[in-house]
Amino acid sequence: VQLQASGGGLVQTGGSLGLSCAGSGKTDRVNVMGWYRQAPGKQRELVATISRNGQNTMYEDSVKGRFTISRDNAKVMVFLQMNDLKPEDTAVYYCTMVTNTQFWGQGTQVTVSS
């Protein structure tokens, strides 16, 4: 499975950005989809996940109420809508899709200016 993420950029505090990630290849067994992020000097952390049927989602505490994860199984895509962005959200964001293996996108930079 190959993943291609897009949608990062520069935004001011309080602004919004939407990330997208498209999967290709052997995607018929993709189960959980999600987003991680890695800030400079920090470990990669889980931001949000969504189950295969889209009914179960999980969010890291600091993004709850601000970020929304969604997916389109027909297009094999996962999305992350980020609202009320804060400088501490600045990071490289990675999408992931899981079969019996975890696959990663290439990362997209999100920078929130204060």
Long-range contacts (C-beta under 8 A, 24 or more apart in sequence): 1-25, 1-26, 1-27, 1-30, 1-97, 1-99, 1-101, 1-103, 2-103, 3-95, 3-96, 3-97, 3-103, 3-104, 3-105, 3-106, 4-105, 4-106, 5-93, 5-94, 5-95, 5-105, 5-106, 5-107, 5-108, 6-108, 7-108, 8-93, 8-108, 8-109, 8-110, 8-111, 9-109, 9-110, 9-111, 10-111, 10-112, 10-113, 11-85, 11-110, 11-111, 11-112, 11-113, 12-112, 12-113, 13-85, 13-86, 13-87, 13-112, 13-113, 13-114, 14-84, 14-85, 15-85, 15-112, 16-81, 16-82, 16-83, 16-84, 16-85, 17-82, 17-85, 17-110, 18-79, 18-80, 18-81, 18-82, 19-79, 19-80, 19-82, 19-93, 19-95, 19-108, 19-110, 20-77, 20-78, 20-79, 21-77, 21-78, 21-79, 21-95, 21-97, 21-105, 22-75, 22-76, 22-77, 23-76, 23-77, 23-78, 23-97, 23-103, 24-76, 26-99, 27-76, 27-97, 29-99, 29-100, 30-76, 30-97, 30-98, 30-99, 31-98, 31-99, 32-97, 32-98, 33-69, 33-71, 33-78, 33-95, 33-96, 33-97, 33-98, 34-69, 34-78, 34-95, 34-96, 34-97, 34-98, 35-69, 35-78, 35-80, 35-93, 35-94, 35-95, 35-96, 36-93, 36-94, 36-96, 37-89, 37-91, 37-92, 37-93, 37-94, 37-110, 38-91, 38-92, 38-94, 38-107, 39-88, 39-90, 39-91, 39-92, 42-91, 44-94, 47-80, 47-93, 48-80, 50-78, 62-88, 63-89, 82-110, 85-110, 85-112, 86-112, 87-112, 87-113, 87-114, 88-112
